[in-house]
């Protein structure tokens, strides 16, 4: 029973932490711009975080959505950045997204098994 609760809550908590981590990267616009340009740039940089937060809200009930979205975003990031970057770029962004996607998938399998 304890493992069931951990598998349920871990992807949800980690996904919120991951979105907050991604949101930190939006703060770099304040070093380059000022005034309304900084606010607009900040909001533009937060678009991926807003999208992933919406995914979290949906995935809270539907684990498979979270699995597909986070695994898909991990793969999308690798292709978007290209294959000529240092491996730390991939591990730092795609790695946590892939782990969260796998955890959502485990949670989905667990719910399916419980229903059967």
C-alpha positions in Angstrom: 0.0 0.0 0.0 2.9 2.4 0.8 4.5 1.7 -2.6 1.2 2.5 -4.3 1.0 5.9 -2.6 4.7 6.7 -3.5 4.1 5.7 -7.2 1.0 7.9 -7.2 2.5 11.0 -5.6 6.1 10.9 -6.9 5.5 11.9 -10.5 3.1 14.6 -9.5 5.5 16.2 -7.0 8.5 15.9 -9.3 6.6 17.3 -12.2 5.7 20.4 -10.2 9.4 20.7 -9.2 10.5 20.3 -12.8 8.2 23.1 -14.0 9.5 25.4 -11.3 13.1 24.4 -12.4 12.3 25.3 -16.0 10.7 28.5 -14.9 14.0 29.6 -13.4 15.5 29.9 -16.9 12.9 32.6 -17.7 14.6 34.9 -15.2 17.5 35.6 -17.5 15.5 38.1 -19.5 15.8 40.6 -16.6 19.5 40.9 -17.2 19.0 41.8 -20.9 15.9 43.9 -20.9 14.1 46.4 -18.8 10.5 47.7 -18.4 7.8 46.2 -20.5 10.3 44.3 -22.7 11.4 42.4 -19.7 7.9 41.5 -18.7 6.9 40.4 -22.2 10.1 38.4 -22.6 9.6 36.8 -19.2 6.0 35.7 -20.2 7.2 34.4 -23.5 10.0 32.4 -21.8 7.4 30.9 -19.4 5.2 29.5 -22.2 6.7 26.0 -21.9 6.2 26.1 -18.2 2.6 27.1 -18.6 2.0 24.2 -21.1 3.6 21.7 -18.8 1.6 23.0 -15.9 -1.6 22.5 -17.9 -0.4 18.9 -18.7 0.2 18.3 -14.9 -3.4 19.4 -14.2 -4.7 16.9 -16.8 -2.2 14.2 -15.8 -3.3 14.5 -12.1 -6.3 12.4 -13.1 -5.1 10.7 -16.3 -1.7 9.3 -15.7 -1.2 8.2 -19.3 -1.5 11.8 -20.5 1.4 12.7 -18.2 3.4 9.7 -19.4 3.0 10.6 -23.0 3.5 14.3 -22.5 6.6 14.2 -20.4 8.2 11.4 -22.5 7.3 13.3 -25.6 8.7 16.6 -24.3 11.9 14.8 -23.4 12.3 13.5 -27.0 11.1 16.8 -28.5 13.8 18.8 -26.5 16.6 16.5 -27.8 15.5 17.0 -31.4 14.8 20.7 -30.9 18.2 21.4 -29.5 20.0 19.2 -31.9 22.6 16.5 -31.4 25.7 18.7 -31.3 25.3 20.0 -27.7 27.1 18.7 -24.6 25.5 15.7 -23.0 24.8 17.7 -19.8 22.1 19.7 -21.7 20.2 16.5 -22.5 20.6 15.0 -19.0 19.6 18.3 -17.3 16.4 18.9 -19.2 15.3 15.6 -21.0 16.5 13.4 -18.2 14.1 14.6 -15.5 11.2 14.8 -18.0 11.8 11.2 -19.1 12.0 10.0 -15.5 8.7 11.8 -14.7 7.1 10.3 -17.8 8.2 6.8 -16.7 6.9 7.4 -13.2 3.5 8.5 -14.7 3.5 5.3 -16.8 4.2 3.2 -13.7 1.3 4.9 -11.9 -0.9 4.2 -14.9 0.1 0.5 -15.0 -0.5 0.3 -11.2 -4.1 1.8 -11.6 -4.8 -0.6 -14.5 -3.6 -3.6 -12.4 -5.7 -2.5 -9.5 -8.8 -2.3 -11.6 -8.3 -5.8 -13.1 
